[in-house]
Amino acid sequence: MKFLIMVILVILTVSMVLAAPANDETIVGQLGPSDTISPQDDSQILLKLKILKKLLFLG
């Protein structure tokens, strides 16, 4: 009986994991391949570092 309950729980857990929606982690806006940073512009460098810091601490 315990084995049957464990099999049912495993099947339900696997089906829930497979049916879960994908987590979309795309970044829209600030970070992109077309963004260029000028070495003389400190505000852009600080903005990129700030965004990177947020991503590393949240991700």
Predicted model as a PDB file, atoms N, CA, C, CB and O in Angstrom, pLDDT in the B-factor column:
MODEL        1                                                                  
ATOM      1  N   MET A   1       0.824  -1.196   0.000  1.00 90.00           N  
ATOM      2  CA  MET A   1       0.000   0.000   0.000  1.00 90.00           C  
ATOM      3  C   MET A   1       0.870   1.262   0.000  1.00 90.00           C  
ATOM      4  CB  MET A   1      -0.938  -0.003   1.212  1.00 90.00           C  
ATOM      5  O   MET A   1       0.584   2.214  -0.726  1.00 90.00           O  
ATOM      6  N   LYS A   2       1.927   1.268   0.812  1.00 92.00           N  
ATOM      7  CA  LYS A   2       2.814   2.427   0.864  1.00 92.00           C  
ATOM      8  C   LYS A   2       3.496   2.635  -0.488  1.00 92.00           C  
ATOM      9  CB  LYS A   2       3.867   2.253   1.976  1.00 92.00           C  
ATOM     10  O   LYS A   2       3.691   3.767  -0.932  1.00 92.00           O  
ATOM     11  N   PHE A   3       3.854   1.528  -1.132  1.00 94.00           N  
ATOM     12  CA  PHE A   3       4.509   1.624  -2.426  1.00 94.00           C  
ATOM     13  C   PHE A   3       3.573   2.256  -3.455  1.00 94.00           C  
ATOM     14  CB  PHE A   3       4.968   0.238  -2.897  1.00 94.00           C  
ATOM     15  O   PHE A   3       4.009   3.084  -4.255  1.00 94.00           O  
ATOM     16  N   LEU A   4       2.318   1.884  -3.446  1.00 94.00           N  
ATOM     17  CA  LEU A   4       1.337   2.431  -4.383  1.00 94.00           C  
ATOM     18  C   LEU A   4       1.154   3.938  -4.165  1.00 94.00           C  
ATOM     19  CB  LEU A   4      -0.014   1.702  -4.231  1.00 94.00           C  
ATOM     20  O   LEU A   4       1.070   4.697  -5.131  1.00 94.00           O  
ATOM     21  N   ILE A   5       1.093   4.366  -2.916  1.00 93.00           N  
ATOM     22  CA  ILE A   5       0.954   5.791  -2.612  1.00 93.00           C  
ATOM     23  C   ILE A   5       2.192   6.560  -3.059  1.00 93.00           C  
ATOM     24  CB  ILE A   5       0.713   6.002  -1.107  1.00 93.00           C  
ATOM     25  O   ILE A   5       2.077   7.655  -3.608  1.00 93.00           O  
ATOM     26  N   MET A   6       3.381   5.991  -2.827  1.00 94.00           N  
ATOM     27  CA  MET A   6       4.614   6.647  -3.267  1.00 94.00           C  
ATOM     28  C   MET A   6       4.679   6.769  -4.784  1.00 94.00           C  
ATOM     29  CB  MET A   6       5.829   5.881  -2.759  1.00 94.00           C  
ATOM     30  O   MET A   6       5.106   7.800  -5.303  1.00 94.00           O  
ATOM     31  N   VAL A   7       4.260   5.731  -5.498  1.00 94.00           N  
ATOM     32  CA  VAL A   7       4.261   5.779  -6.966  1.00 94.00           C  
ATOM     33  C   VAL A   7       3.300   6.852  -7.457  1.00 94.00           C  
ATOM     34  CB  VAL A   7       3.877   4.402  -7.562  1.00 94.00           C  
ATOM     35  O   VAL A   7       3.626   7.594  -8.383  1.00 94.00           O  
ATOM     36  N   ILE A   8       2.144   6.941  -6.862  1.00 95.00           N  
ATOM     37  CA  ILE A   8       1.162   7.963  -7.261  1.00 95.00           C  
ATOM     38  C   ILE A   8       1.707   9.360  -6.976  1.00 95.00           C  
ATOM     39  CB  ILE A   8      -0.185   7.751  -6.517  1.00 95.00           C  
ATOM     40  O   ILE A   8       1.566  10.255  -7.809  1.00 95.00           O  
ATOM     41  N   LEU A   9       2.321   9.559  -5.821  1.00 95.00           N  
ATOM     42  CA  LEU A   9       2.897  10.863  -5.498  1.00 95.00           C  
ATOM     43  C   LEU A   9       4.030  11.235  -6.455  1.00 95.00           C  
ATOM     44  CB  LEU A   9       3.409  10.866  -4.060  1.00 95.00           C  
ATOM     45  O   LEU A   9       4.133  12.392  -6.864  1.00 95.00           O  
ATOM     46  N   VAL A  10       4.869  10.286  -6.811  1.00 95.00           N  
ATOM     47  CA  VAL A  10       5.957  10.560  -7.746  1.00 95.00           C  
ATOM     48  C   VAL A  10       5.399  10.911  -9.122  1.00 95.00           C  
ATOM     49  CB  VAL A  10       6.905   9.349  -7.846  1.00 95.00           C  
ATOM     50  O   VAL A  10       5.876  11.850  -9.760  1.00 95.00           O  
ATOM     51  N   ILE A  11       4.414  10.183  -9.578  1.00 94.00           N  
ATOM     52  CA  ILE A  11       3.802  10.470 -10.889  1.00 94.00           C  
ATOM     53  C   ILE A  11       3.146  11.852 -10.877  1.00 94.00           C  
ATOM     54  CB  ILE A  11       2.751   9.381 -11.257  1.00 94.00           C  
ATOM     55  O   ILE A  11       3.283  12.601 -11.845  1.00 94.00           O  
ATOM     56  N   LEU A  12       2.450  12.199  -9.818  1.00 94.00           N  
ATOM     57  CA  LEU A  12       1.829  13.519  -9.728  1.00 94.00           C  
ATOM     58  C   LEU A  12       2.877  14.627  -9.686  1.00 94.00           C  
ATOM     59  CB  LEU A  12       0.935  13.600  -8.492  1.00 94.00           C  
ATOM     60  O   LEU A  12       2.712  15.666 -10.325  1.00 94.00           O  
ATOM     61  N   THR A  13       3.953  14.407  -8.936  1.00 92.00           N  
ATOM     62  CA  THR A  13       5.011  15.416  -8.846  1.00 92.00           C  
ATOM     63  C   THR A  13       5.681  15.626 -10.197  1.00 92.00           C  
ATOM     64  CB  THR A  13       6.055  15.009  -7.801  1.00 92.00           C  
ATOM     65  O   THR A  13       5.916  16.764 -10.604  1.00 92.00           O  
ATOM     66  N   VAL A  14       5.984  14.556 -10.883  1.00 92.00           N  
ATOM     67  CA  VAL A  14       6.611  14.664 -12.205  1.00 92.00           C  
ATOM     68  C   VAL A  14       5.685  15.353 -13.186  1.00 92.00           C  
ATOM     69  CB  VAL A  14       7.000  13.281 -12.735  1.00 92.00           C  
ATOM     70  O   VAL A  14       6.131  16.193 -13.967  1.00 92.00           O  
ATOM     71  N   SER A  15       4.409  15.017 -13.164  1.00 90.00           N  
ATOM     72  CA  SER A  15       3.470  15.649 -14.098  1.00 90.00           C  
ATOM     73  C   SER A  15       3.298  17.137 -13.789  1.00 90.00           C  
ATOM     74  CB  SER A  15       2.105  14.941 -14.045  1.00 90.00           C  
ATOM     75  O   SER A  15       3.125  17.936 -14.709  1.00 90.00           O  
ATOM     76  N   MET A  16       3.343  17.523 -12.505  1.00 88.00           N  
ATOM     77  CA  MET A  16       3.230  18.942 -12.157  1.00 88.00           C  
ATOM     78  C   MET A  16       4.466  19.712 -12.602  1.00 88.00           C  
ATOM     79  CB  MET A  16       3.023  19.110 -10.644  1.00 88.00           C  
ATOM     80  O   MET A  16       4.354  20.842 -13.076  1.00 88.00           O  
ATOM     81  N   VAL A  17       5.637  19.115 -12.457  1.00 86.00           N  
ATOM     82  CA  VAL A  17       6.870  19.782 -12.881  1.00 86.00           C  
ATOM     83  C   VAL A  17       6.893  19.945 -14.396  1.00 86.00           C  
ATOM     84  CB  VAL A  17       8.107  18.990 -12.411  1.00 86.00           C  
ATOM     85  O   VAL A  17       7.289  20.995 -14.901  1.00 86.00           O  
ATOM     86  N   LEU A  18       6.478  18.928 -15.111  1.00 85.00           N  
ATOM     87  CA  LEU A  18       6.490  19.002 -16.571  1.00 85.00           C  
ATOM     88  C   LEU A  18       5.412  19.944 -17.115  1.00 85.00           C  
ATOM     89  CB  LEU A  18       6.301  17.613 -17.158  1.00 85.00           C  
ATOM     90  O   LEU A  18       5.581  20.511 -18.195  1.00 85.00           O  
ATOM     91  N   ALA A  19       4.325  20.114 -16.394  1.00 84.00           N  
ATOM     92  CA  ALA A  19       3.237  20.977 -16.851  1.00 84.00           C  
ATOM     93  C   ALA A  19       3.419  22.430 -16.429  1.00 84.00           C  
ATOM     94  CB  ALA A  19       1.921  20.463 -16.326  1.00 84.00           C  
ATOM     95  O   ALA A  19       2.650  23.294 -16.849  1.00 84.00           O  
ATOM     96  N   ALA A  20       4.420  22.708 -15.607  1.00 78.00           N  
ATOM     97  CA  ALA A  20       4.646  24.074 -15.126  1.00 78.00           C  
ATOM     98  C   ALA A  20       5.071  24.968 -16.287  1.00 78.00           C  
ATOM     99  CB  ALA A  20       5.719  24.095 -14.006  1.00 78.00           C  
ATOM    100  O   ALA A  20       5.833  24.536 -17.151  1.00 78.00           O  
ATOM    101  N   PRO A  21       4.589  26.206 -16.316  1.00 75.00           N  
ATOM    102  CA  PRO A  21       4.998  27.117 -17.401  1.00 75.00           C  
ATOM    103  C   PRO A  21       6.469  27.481 -17.285  1.00 75.00           C  
ATOM    104  CB  PRO A  21       4.144  28.395 -17.386  1.00 75.00           C  
ATOM    105  O   PRO A  21       7.026  27.532 -16.188  1.00 75.00           O  
ATOM    106  N   ALA A  22       7.079  27.729 -18.416  1.00 73.00           N  
ATOM    107  CA  ALA A  22       8.489  28.091 -18.441  1.00 73.00           C  
ATOM    108  C   ALA A  22       8.676  29.482 -17.853  1.00 73.00           C  
ATOM    109  CB  ALA A  22       9.045  28.029 -19.877  1.00 73.00           C  
ATOM    110  O   ALA A  22       7.832  30.358 -18.043  1.00 73.00           O  
ATOM    111  N   ASN A  23       9.766  29.686 -17.148  1.00 72.00           N  
ATOM    112  CA  ASN A  23      10.078  30.981 -16.551  1.00 72.00           C  
ATOM    113  C   ASN A  23      10.824  31.819 -17.583  1.00 72.00           C  
ATOM    114  CB  ASN A  23      10.922  30.818 -15.242  1.00 72.00           C  
ATOM    115  O   ASN A  23      11.948  31.489 -17.963  1.00 72.00           O  
ATOM    116  N   ASP A  24      10.200  32.897 -18.033  1.00 67.00           N  
ATOM    117  CA  ASP A  24      10.802  33.744 -19.050  1.00 67.00           C  
ATOM    118  C   ASP A  24      11.729  34.752 -18.372  1.00 67.00           C  
ATOM    119  CB  ASP A  24       9.710  34.468 -19.890  1.00 67.00           C  
ATOM    120  O   ASP A  24      11.271  35.633 -17.644  1.00 67.00           O  
ATOM    121  N   GLU A  25      13.032  34.618 -18.614  1.00 67.00           N  
ATOM    122  CA  GLU A  25      14.005  35.486 -17.975  1.00 67.00           C  
ATOM    123  C   GLU A  25      14.668  36.436 -18.966  1.00 67.00           C  
ATOM    124  CB  GLU A  25      15.054  34.656 -17.278  1.00 67.00           C  
ATOM    125  O   GLU A  25      15.821  36.828 -18.786  1.00 67.00           O  
ATOM    126  N   THR A  26      13.943  36.796 -19.998  1.00 65.00           N  
ATOM    127  CA  THR A  26      14.532  37.710 -20.970  1.00 65.00           C  
ATOM    128  C   THR A  26      14.577  39.116 -20.399  1.00 65.00           C  
ATOM    129  CB  THR A  26      13.742  37.691 -22.290  1.00 65.00           C  
ATOM    130  O   THR A  26      13.714  39.513 -19.617  1.00 65.00           O  
ATOM    131  N   ILE A  27      15.575  39.847 -20.794  1.00 63.00           N  
ATOM    132  CA  ILE A  27      15.767  41.213 -20.323  1.00 63.00           C  
ATOM    133  C   ILE A  27      15.430  42.140 -21.479  1.00 63.00           C  
ATOM    134  CB  ILE A  27      17.232  41.452 -19.803  1.00 63.00           C  
ATOM    135  O   ILE A  27      16.046  42.079 -22.543  1.00 63.00           O  
ATOM    136  N   VAL A  28      14.455  42.987 -21.258  1.00 62.00           N  
ATOM    137  CA  VAL A  28      14.034  43.907 -22.304  1.00 62.00           C  
ATOM    138  C   VAL A  28      14.564  45.293 -21.971  1.00 62.00           C  
ATOM    139  CB  VAL A  28      12.486  43.922 -22.454  1.00 62.00           C  
ATOM    140  O   VAL A  28      14.371  45.790 -20.862  1.00 62.00           O  
ATOM    141  N   GLY A  29      15.222  45.901 -22.921  1.00 58.00           N  
ATOM    142  CA  GLY A  29      15.622  47.283 -22.711  1.00 58.00           C  
ATOM    143  C   GLY A  29      17.095  47.493 -22.507  1.00 58.00           C  
ATOM    144  O   GLY A  29      17.855  47.530 -23.474  1.00 58.00           O  
ATOM    145  N   GLN A  30      17.519  47.630 -21.266  1.00 56.00           N  
ATOM    146  CA  GLN A  30      18.839  48.156 -20.942  1.00 56.00           C  
ATOM    147  C   GLN A  30      19.995  47.312 -21.467  1.00 56.00           C  
ATOM    148  CB  GLN A  30      18.965  48.287 -19.471  1.00 56.00           C  
ATOM    149  O   GLN A  30      20.945  47.861 -22.024  1.00 56.00           O  
ATOM    150  N   LEU A  31      19.939  46.016 -21.307  1.00 53.00           N  
ATOM    151  CA  LEU A  31      21.050  45.180 -21.732  1.00 53.00           C  
ATOM    152  C   LEU A  31      20.724  44.554 -23.080  1.00 53.00           C  
ATOM    153  CB  LEU A  31      21.355  44.091 -20.680  1.00 53.00           C  
ATOM    154  O   LEU A  31      19.745  43.817 -23.199  1.00 53.00           O  
ATOM    155  N   GLY A  32      21.511  44.831 -24.071  1.00 51.00           N  
ATOM    156  CA  GLY A  32      21.306  44.251 -25.385  1.00 51.00           C  
ATOM    157  C   GLY A  32      22.592  44.260 -26.164  1.00 51.00           C  
ATOM    158  O   GLY A  32      23.540  44.951 -25.789  1.00 51.00           O  
ATOM    159  N   PRO A  33      22.645  43.502 -27.247  1.00 51.00           N  
ATOM    160  CA  PRO A  33      23.890  43.437 -28.006  1.00 51.00           C  
ATOM    161  C   PRO A  33      24.251  44.747 -28.703  1.00 51.00           C  
ATOM    162  CB  PRO A  33      23.795  42.347 -29.024  1.00 51.00           C  
ATOM    163  O   PRO A  33      25.415  44.973 -29.033  1.00 51.00           O  
ATOM    164  N   SER A  34      23.260  45.609 -28.928  1.00 54.00           N  
ATOM    165  CA  SER A  34      23.535  46.857 -29.624  1.00 54.00           C  
ATOM    166  C   SER A  34      24.004  47.971 -28.689  1.00 54.00           C  
ATOM    167  CB  SER A  34      22.305  47.304 -30.362  1.00 54.00           C  
ATOM    168  O   SER A  34      24.413  49.037 -29.149  1.00 54.00           O  
ATOM    169  N   ASP A  35      23.948  47.728 -27.382  1.00 57.00           N  
ATOM    170  CA  ASP A  35      24.390  48.748 -26.424  1.00 57.00           C  
ATOM    171  C   ASP A  35      25.913  48.854 -26.431  1.00 57.00           C  
ATOM    172  CB  ASP A  35      23.881  48.418 -24.999  1.00 57.00           C  
ATOM    173  O   ASP A  35      26.619  47.851 -26.326  1.00 57.00           O  
ATOM    174  N   THR A  36      26.400  50.070 -26.555  1.00 61.00           N  
ATOM    175  CA  THR A  36      27.842  50.289 -26.474  1.00 61.00           C  
ATOM    176  C   THR A  36      28.114  51.240 -25.319  1.00 61.00           C  
ATOM    177  CB  THR A  36      28.412  50.857 -27.817  1.00 61.00           C  
ATOM    178  O   THR A  36      27.330  52.149 -25.048  1.00 61.00           O  
ATOM    179  N   ILE A  37      29.220  51.020 -24.652  1.00 57.00           N  
ATOM    180  CA  ILE A  37      29.586  51.850 -23.507  1.00 57.00           C  
ATOM    181  C   ILE A  37      30.817  52.664 -23.874  1.00 57.00           C  
ATOM    182  CB  ILE A  37      29.849  50.983 -22.236  1.00 57.00           C  
ATOM    183  O   ILE A  37      31.845  52.121 -24.280  1.00 57.00           O  
ATOM    184  N   SER A  38      30.692  53.949 -23.727  1.00 58.00           N  
ATOM    185  CA  SER A  38      31.827  54.832 -23.963  1.00 58.00           C  
ATOM    186  C   SER A  38      32.651  54.911 -22.694  1.00 58.00           C  
ATOM    187  CB  SER A  38      31.363  56.243 -24.412  1.00 58.00           C  
ATOM    188  O   SER A  38      32.088  55.125 -21.620  1.00 58.00           O  
ATOM    189  N   PRO A  39      33.978  54.746 -22.777  1.00 60.00           N  
ATOM    190  CA  PRO A  39      34.802  54.801 -21.557  1.00 60.00           C  
ATOM    191  C   PRO A  39      34.756  56.150 -20.856  1.00 60.00           C  
ATOM    192  CB  PRO A  39      36.231  54.471 -21.893  1.00 60.00           C  
ATOM    193  O   PRO A  39      35.047  56.234 -19.663  1.00 60.00           O  
ATOM    194  N   GLN A  40      34.394  57.211 -21.580  1.00 66.00           N  
ATOM    195  CA  GLN A  40      34.357  58.534 -20.967  1.00 66.00           C  
ATOM    196  C   GLN A  40      33.042  58.800 -20.252  1.00 66.00           C  
ATOM    197  CB  GLN A  40      34.591  59.595 -22.014  1.00 66.00           C  
ATOM    198  O   GLN A  40      32.965  59.734 -19.454  1.00 66.00           O  
ATOM    199  N   ASP A  41      32.014  58.015 -20.511  1.00 66.00           N  
ATOM    200  CA  ASP A  41      30.697  58.258 -19.939  1.00 66.00           C  
ATOM    201  C   ASP A  41      30.508  57.403 -18.689  1.00 66.00           C  
ATOM    202  CB  ASP A  41      29.588  57.963 -20.971  1.00 66.00           C  
ATOM    203  O   ASP A  41      30.174  56.222 -18.782  1.00 66.00           O  
ATOM    204  N   ASP A  42      30.723  58.002 -17.530  1.00 73.00           N  
ATOM    205  CA  ASP A  42      30.636  57.263 -16.275  1.00 73.00           C  
ATOM    206  C   ASP A  42      29.213  56.854 -15.931  1.00 73.00           C  
ATOM    207  CB  ASP A  42      31.204  58.089 -15.157  1.00 73.00           C  
ATOM    208  O   ASP A  42      29.010  55.825 -15.287  1.00 73.00           O  
ATOM    209  N   SER A  43      28.233  57.629 -16.344  1.00 77.00           N  
ATOM    210  CA  SER A  43      26.854  57.304 -15.973  1.00 77.00           C  
ATOM    211  C   SER A  43      26.406  55.999 -16.626  1.00 77.00           C  
ATOM    212  CB  SER A  43      25.908  58.447 -16.374  1.00 77.00           C  
ATOM    213  O   SER A  43      25.667  55.232 -16.009  1.00 77.00           O  
ATOM    214  N   GLN A  44      26.835  55.729 -17.861  1.00 75.00           N  
ATOM    215  CA  GLN A  44      26.458  54.478 -18.505  1.00 75.00           C  
ATOM    216  C   GLN A  44      27.130  53.292 -17.825  1.00 75.00           C  
ATOM    217  CB  GLN A  44      26.821  54.512 -19.989  1.00 75.00           C  
ATOM    218  O   GLN A  44      26.512  52.243 -17.646  1.00 75.00           O  
ATOM    219  N   ILE A  45      28.381  53.456 -17.450  1.00 78.00           N  
ATOM    220  CA  ILE A  45      29.091  52.373 -16.778  1.00 78.00           C  
ATOM    221  C   ILE A  45      28.442  52.077 -15.429  1.00 78.00           C  
ATOM    222  CB  ILE A  45      30.580  52.731 -16.593  1.00 78.00           C  
ATOM    223  O   ILE A  45      28.263  50.913 -15.070  1.00 78.00           O  
ATOM    224  N   LEU A  46      28.089  53.118 -14.683  1.00 82.00           N  
ATOM    225  CA  LEU A  46      27.441  52.919 -13.385  1.00 82.00           C  
ATOM    226  C   LEU A  46      26.067  52.280 -13.546  1.00 82.00           C  
ATOM    227  CB  LEU A  46      27.314  54.251 -12.642  1.00 82.00           C  
ATOM    228  O   LEU A  46      25.668  51.447 -12.733  1.00 82.00           O  
ATOM    229  N   LEU A  47      25.345  52.669 -14.593  1.00 83.00           N  
ATOM    230  CA  LEU A  47      24.037  52.077 -14.836  1.00 83.00           C  
ATOM    231  C   LEU A  47      24.166  50.595 -15.149  1.00 83.00           C  
ATOM    232  CB  LEU A  47      23.325  52.799 -15.980  1.00 83.00           C  
ATOM    233  O   LEU A  47      23.394  49.781 -14.643  1.00 83.00           O  
ATOM    234  N   LYS A  48      25.142  50.241 -15.982  1.00 82.00           N  
ATOM    235  CA  LYS A  48      25.352  48.834 -16.314  1.00 82.00           C  
ATOM    236  C   LYS A  48      25.772  48.041 -15.073  1.00 82.00           C  
ATOM    237  CB  LYS A  48      26.415  48.697 -17.422  1.00 82.00           C  
ATOM    238  O   LYS A  48      25.312  46.916 -14.879  1.00 82.00           O  
ATOM    239  N   LEU A  49      26.629  48.608 -14.242  1.00 84.00           N  
ATOM    240  CA  LEU A  49      27.035  47.917 -13.022  1.00 84.00           C  
ATOM    241  C   LEU A  49      25.861  47.747 -12.059  1.00 84.00           C  
ATOM    242  CB  LEU A  49      28.168  48.680 -12.336  1.00 84.00           C  
ATOM    243  O   LEU A  49      25.742  46.719 -11.393  1.00 84.00           O  
ATOM    244  N   LYS A  50      25.005  48.745 -11.991  1.00 84.00           N  
ATOM    245  CA  LYS A  50      23.831  48.678 -11.120  1.00 84.00           C  
ATOM    246  C   LYS A  50      22.881  47.576 -11.580  1.00 84.00           C  
ATOM    247  CB  LYS A  50      23.102  50.031 -11.094  1.00 84.00           C  
ATOM    248  O   LYS A  50      22.353  46.821 -10.764  1.00 84.00           O  
ATOM    249  N   ILE A  51      22.667  47.492 -12.890  1.00 84.00           N  
ATOM    250  CA  ILE A  51      21.793  46.450 -13.443  1.00 84.00           C  
ATOM    251  C   ILE A  51      22.415  45.074 -13.228  1.00 84.00           C  
ATOM    252  CB  ILE A  51      21.533  46.693 -14.951  1.00 84.00           C  
ATOM    253  O   ILE A  51      21.719  44.124 -12.871  1.00 84.00           O  
ATOM    254  N   LEU A  52      23.723  44.968 -13.445  1.00 84.00           N  
ATOM    255  CA  LEU A  52      24.409  43.695 -13.237  1.00 84.00           C  
ATOM    256  C   LEU A  52      24.326  43.257 -11.784  1.00 84.00           C  
ATOM    257  CB  LEU A  52      25.867  43.798 -13.668  1.00 84.00           C  
ATOM    258  O   LEU A  52      24.150  42.073 -11.499  1.00 84.00           O  
ATOM    259  N   LYS A  53      24.453  44.202 -10.870  1.00 83.00           N  
ATOM    260  CA  LYS A  53      24.355  43.900  -9.435  1.00 83.00           C  
ATOM    261  C   LYS A  53      22.968  43.371  -9.094  1.00 83.00           C  
ATOM    262  CB  LYS A  53      24.667  45.154  -8.591  1.00 83.00           C  
ATOM    263  O   LYS A  53      22.830  42.406  -8.343  1.00 83.00           O  
ATOM    264  N   LYS A  54      21.940  44.013  -9.654  1.00 83.00           N  
ATOM    265  CA  LYS A  54      20.572  43.548  -9.408  1.00 83.00           C  
ATOM    266  C   LYS A  54      20.379  42.144  -9.940  1.00 83.00           C  
ATOM    267  CB  LYS A  54      19.553  44.495 -10.047  1.00 83.00           C  
ATOM    268  O   LYS A  54      19.773  41.302  -9.277  1.00 83.00           O  
ATOM    269  N   LEU A  55      20.895  41.885 -11.143  1.00 82.00           N  
ATOM    270  CA  LEU A  55      20.734  40.566 -11.739  1.00 82.00           C  
ATOM    271  C   LEU A  55      21.444  39.486 -10.930  1.00 82.00           C  
ATOM    272  CB  LEU A  55      21.257  40.572 -13.162  1.00 82.00           C  
ATOM    273  O   LEU A  55      20.912  38.391 -10.748  1.00 82.00           O  
ATOM    274  N   LEU A  56      22.633  39.791 -10.451  1.00 84.00           N  
ATOM    275  CA  LEU A  56      23.379  38.789  -9.701  1.00 84.00           C  
ATOM    276  C   LEU A  56      22.742  38.501  -8.349  1.00 84.00           C  
ATOM    277  CB  LEU A  56      24.809  39.240  -9.509  1.00 84.00           C  
ATOM    278  O   LEU A  56      22.752  37.357  -7.893  1.00 84.00           O  
ATOM    279  N   PHE A  57      22.194  39.513  -7.709  1.00 79.00           N  
ATOM    280  CA  PHE A  57      21.585  39.277  -6.396  1.00 79.00           C  
ATOM    281  C   PHE A  57      20.198  38.675  -6.507  1.00 79.00           C  
ATOM    282  CB  PHE A  57      21.512  40.568  -5.614  1.00 79.00           C  
ATOM    283  O   PHE A  57      19.762  37.975  -5.593  1.00 79.00           O  
ATOM    284  N   LEU A  58      19.488  38.928  -7.608  1.00 69.00           N  
ATOM    285  CA  LEU A  58      18.150  38.359  -7.751  1.00 69.00           C  
ATOM    286  C   LEU A  58      18.151  37.025  -8.480  1.00 69.00           C  
ATOM    287  CB  LEU A  58      17.259  39.326  -8.478  1.00 69.00           C  
ATOM    288  O   LEU A  58      17.260  36.199  -8.280  1.00 69.00           O  
ATOM    289  N   GLY A  59      19.139  36.818  -9.314  1.00 53.00           N  
ATOM    290  CA  GLY A  59      19.135  35.630 -10.162  1.00 53.00           C  
ATOM    291  C   GLY A  59      19.740  34.467  -9.504  1.00 53.00           C  
ATOM    292  O   GLY A  59      19.809  33.390 -10.096  1.00 53.00           O  
TER     293      GLY A  59                                                      
ENDMDL                                                                          
END                                                                             
